[in-house]
Amino acid sequence: MLSSHFNRSWMQKLLNTASKEMEGNYAGVNYIAKMAIPNYKNIVAAHYKNIINNNIDNYCRKSEVSPIYEHYGTLITFEQPLQIDIHNDEQVLERGLKELMQQAGPVILKNAYLSPKHRQVMQRNRFPHLNFHIDRNIGMPTRYSAYTRDPFDEEQRHPRKSSTLFIASIVGYLQGVKESLIDPNVTKGINQSFEIFRQADLTEFIDQLMIEQRWDEPENTGEISMLDNATELHSSYERQYHVKGYRIGVRYLA
């Protein structure tokens, strides 16, 4: 069972050596795991220091936004293609994956794909370019989103031309303040969406403020990512402006 391997104690080992890769074996397949952005909290605090008055924890509390992670995003790359079920037939996400997200935000699995019975239970969406948003309101029972690239699908087996970006909710809030889209004295908590970073060179911020999932692993490679809408925002990113990728698989999980 996935949760007997990838769980809170496994995650703690990874967090303890956040700047290094960790090797392991799951279901007979070797993998390499690492944090997508080590020291995320310090990086974000330094970038927005003029807004947060050098205390990002206090700023999160005052703005009524989820606390920021010390390290951000869990990336697991399997050496061989692996069928993996991240949820059960009732669309309930594996407990262990929830524990990983509680500790470090989004989880990305590379060279992994869902079983046939779960592969087709999904929508296909293409999100707007640099419109950072949540899919589900916090009070909804299906608060987790999962995105999939199916290596057996005629379209999705090819690398995608656009990316998905992930940011912690407080980064979206702070960037909104910086761009004068939010008055922090008036607006508390996360809105449904923010059109932010549109005037920026994103190469400066990727792997610093945000995770980019490029969906560009070689042909016939499965990829899966997931997030908690209570703590994250996400967006599409057209690496070449106006060049849109195919619609990615999307499902909402409890």
C-alpha positions in Angstrom: 0.0 0.0 0.0 1.3 3.4 -1.0 0.8 5.0 2.4 2.9 2.4 4.2 5.9 3.7 2.3 5.2 7.4 1.4 4.1 8.8 4.7 4.9 11.3 7.4 8.0 9.5 8.7 9.3 9.1 5.1 8.8 12.7 4.5 10.6 13.7 7.7 13.7 11.9 6.5 13.5 13.8 3.2 13.0 17.1 5.0 16.0 16.5 7.3 18.3 16.5 4.3 16.3 18.9 2.1 19.2 20.0 -0.1 20.1 16.4 -1.0 18.4 13.6 -3.1 17.1 10.5 -1.3 17.1 7.1 -3.0 14.5 4.4 -2.3 12.6 1.5 -3.7 8.8 1.2 -3.9 6.9 -1.8 -5.4 10.2 -3.1 -6.7 11.1 0.1 -8.6 14.0 2.4 -7.6 13.3 6.1 -7.3 15.0 9.3 -6.5 13.2 11.8 -4.3 14.1 15.4 -3.6 12.6 18.7 -2.4 11.7 20.9 -5.4 12.7 24.1 -3.6 14.8 23.7 -0.4 14.7 26.7 2.0 11.5 28.0 0.4 10.4 30.0 3.4 13.7 31.9 3.6 13.7 32.6 -0.1 10.1 33.9 -0.1 10.8 36.0 3.1 13.8 37.6 1.5 12.0 38.4 -1.8 9.1 40.1 0.0 11.0 41.5 2.9 9.8 45.1 2.3 6.2 43.9 2.6 6.4 41.5 5.5 8.5 43.6 7.8 10.9 40.7 8.2 8.4 38.4 9.8 6.6 36.1 7.4 5.0 34.0 10.0 3.3 37.0 11.5 2.3 38.2 8.1 0.6 34.9 7.3 -1.4 35.2 10.5 -2.4 38.8 9.9 -3.4 38.1 6.2 -5.3 34.9 7.2 -3.4 32.8 4.8 -1.9 29.3 5.4 1.6 29.3 7.0 4.4 28.9 4.5 6.5 25.7 4.2 10.1 25.5 5.2 10.8 23.5 2.0 8.5 23.3 -0.9 7.3 20.5 -3.2 8.2 16.8 -3.2 9.5 15.4 -6.5 9.7 11.6 -6.9 11.2 10.2 -10.1 10.9 6.5 -10.8 13.6 4.7 -12.8 11.1 2.5 -14.5 7.5 3.1 -15.5 5.3 2.4 -12.5 1.5 1.9 -12.2 0.4 3.6 -9.0 -3.0 4.4 -7.6 -3.1 7.7 -5.7 -6.8 7.3 -4.7 -9.4 4.6 -4.1 -12.6 3.9 -6.1 -14.4 6.5 -4.0 -12.0 9.2 -5.1 -10.3 9.5 -1.7 -6.7 10.4 -1.9 -4.2 8.1 -0.2 -3.5 9.2 3.4 0.3 9.1 2.9 0.1 11.6 0.1 -2.0 13.9 2.2 0.7 13.7 4.9 3.4 14.7 2.3 1.3 17.7 1.2 0.7 18.8 4.8 4.5 19.0 5.3 5.7 20.5 2.0 3.0 21.2 -0.5 2.6 19.8 -4.0 3.7 16.2 -4.8 5.0 15.4 -8.3 5.5 11.9 -9.6 7.5 11.3 -12.8 7.4 8.0 -14.8 4.2 7.0 -13.0 0.7 6.4 -14.3 -2.7 5.4 -12.9 -4.3 2.0 -13.3 -6.8 1.5 -16.1 -9.9 1.6 -13.9 -8.8 5.0 -12.5 -7.3 6.4 -15.7 -10.6 7.5 -17.3 -12.2 9.0 -14.2 -11.2 12.6 -15.0 -11.9 15.8 -16.7 -9.5 17.5 -19.1 -8.7 21.1 -18.6 -6.4 23.8 -19.9 -6.0 26.6 -17.4 -5.5 30.3 -18.4 -2.0 31.6 -18.8 -0.6 33.0 -15.5 -4.0 33.0 -13.8 -3.1 31.6 -10.4 -6.2 30.1 -8.8 -7.7 27.4 -6.6 -9.9 24.6 -8.1 -11.9 24.0 -5.0 -13.1 26.1 -2.1 -11.6 25.1 1.2 -15.0 24.0 2.6 -15.6 21.5 -0.2 -15.1 17.8 0.6 -12.9 17.3 -2.5 -10.2 19.8 -1.6 -7.3 18.1 -3.4 -6.6 18.4 -7.1 -4.6 15.8 -9.1 -3.3 16.4 -12.6 -2.2 13.6 -14.9 -0.4 12.9 -18.2 -1.5 9.5 -19.5 1.3 7.7 -21.4 -1.3 5.5 -23.1 -3.3 8.4 -24.4 -2.8 9.2 -28.1 -2.4 12.9 -27.3 -0.9 13.0 -23.8 1.8 10.4 -24.5 3.7 13.3 -26.2 5.5 15.9 -24.2 3.3 19.0 -23.5 4.1 22.5 -24.8 3.0 24.4 -21.7 3.7 24.0 -18.0 1.8 24.0 -14.7 3.1 26.4 -12.0 2.6 25.9 -8.3 3.0 28.6 -5.6 2.2 28.7 -1.9 -0.9 30.7 -1.2 1.0 33.4 0.7 3.2 34.0 -2.4 0.1 34.7 -4.5 -1.2 37.0 -1.7 2.2 38.9 -1.4 2.6 39.2 -5.2 -0.9 40.6 -5.3 0.0 43.2 -2.7 3.3 44.0 -4.6 1.3 44.6 -7.8 -1.3 46.7 -6.0 -4.0 44.1 -6.7 -4.7 43.6 -3.0 -5.0 46.0 -0.2 -3.8 44.0 2.9 -5.8 46.2 5.2 -9.0 45.2 3.4 -8.5 41.8 1.8 -7.9 38.7 4.0 -7.4 35.2 2.9 -7.1 33.9 -0.7 -9.4 34.9 -3.5 -10.4 32.5 -6.2 -7.8 33.7 -8.6 -5.0 36.3 -9.2 -3.6 37.4 -12.6 0.0 38.0 -11.3 3.6 37.8 -12.5 2.4 38.9 -16.0 5.0 41.7 -16.3 7.8 39.6 -14.9 10.5 37.4 -16.4 9.4 34.1 -14.9 12.8 32.4 -15.3 13.9 34.6 -12.4 11.2 33.1 -10.1 11.0 29.4 -11.2 12.7 27.2 -8.6 12.7 30.2 -6.3 9.1 31.3 -5.7 7.4 28.7 -7.8 7.6 25.1 -9.0 7.3 24.5 -12.7 6.0 21.1 -13.9 6.9 21.2 -17.5 5.2 17.9 -18.5 8.0 17.3 -20.9 9.4 14.0 -19.9 10.1 11.8 -23.0 7.3 10.3 -25.1 5.2 7.6 -23.5 6.1 8.8 -20.0 3.4 9.2 -17.3 3.4 12.1 -14.9 1.2 12.9 -12.0 1.0 15.9 -9.7 -1.3 16.9 -6.8 -1.9 19.8 -4.5 -4.1 20.9 -1.6 -6.3 23.8 -2.6 -6.3 25.0 1.0 -2.6 26.0 0.8 -1.6 26.3 -2.9 -2.4 28.2 -6.1 -1.6 27.0 -9.6 -1.6 28.3 -13.1 -0.8 27.3 -16.7 2.4 28.8 -18.1 2.8 29.1 -21.9 6.6 28.8 -22.2 6.1 30.3 -25.7 3.4 32.9 -25.4 0.1 31.8 -27.1 1.5 28.3 -27.7 -1.0 26.3 -25.6 -0.4 22.7 -24.5 -3.0 20.0 -24.7 -5.7 19.7 -22.0 -4.2 17.8 -19.0 -6.1 15.3 -17.0 -7.8 16.7 -13.8 -9.6 15.1 -10.9 -10.8 16.3 -7.5 -10.3 14.1 -4.5 -11.3 13.9 -0.9 
